[in-house]
Amino acid sequence: MMKTAAALPTANLHRRTLLIAAGSGAVASVLAWAPRPAHAQVASLNDAINKAGRQRMLSQRMGKAWLALAHRVQENAARQVLEQSIGLFERQLAELKAYAPTPTIRDTYGQLETAWASHKSTLVGGTPALSGAAAMLQADAKVLGLAHLGTVQYEAASGKAVGHLVNLAGRQRMLSQRMAKFYLAALLPVDAAASAAEIAKARTEFVAANEVLRKAPEANDRIRQELQLADGQWVFFDAALQRMQTGNATGNTARLVSDVFVASENLLSSMDKVTGLYAALGG
């Protein structure tokens, strides 16, 4: 069962307040997720898996922010998300390439550098608009594919069960942003049918993976509590996703975009914490 508000720390109460604001259609002025202070370099293989997986998420988060700017909704927050995510992506890319324990992994991050240079030009090379959305989505797919490959390679280098859980939890961050990205794409609209299919696929994967994370022998009380918080945030986000699937995504488009943007930030916040908690287990 979810814990009562009285039992939650102040920070969690603030995050729940943001979630309620999203559900009511209010525009949140504070982002729920921001990169926490991190090691200047990769500290361990678990840290590498965490950061490599975060690169996947950032590829989708940048796309979400770009599409919000194309909608002209949540513009200040979307611009902040985009700039923040670009900076973090580039820092982590350099760290992961430098830490690479094998030539194969190093080559993957060399390829990712090339794909990123092309994608960055689609993100910052002009004003976000419908006319550039297809090219942006195509470029972000290449970046996501290589970022995922790097994460899988780092997991294989670890060879430990907890490494898989770090990867799995980290992928949940990506899925939260991927669903939001395709929701905003469908409302723009950019290939609404394909976007709806991607949302449905990601939704199924997200729900199944959260059950694996919840039932994993390695899951401790802190991890399970954070997953409970994510459950509460998922309710609002999933309600918007279901409107897309049932054809009921009608009404004020700006409000729909804002709701999904804010709810996805809240969900990302919890899943990032879950990933960090698994990464800290070692083993």
Order of alpha helices (4+ residues) and beta strands (2+ residues): alpha-alpha-alpha-alpha-alpha-alpha-alpha-alpha-alpha
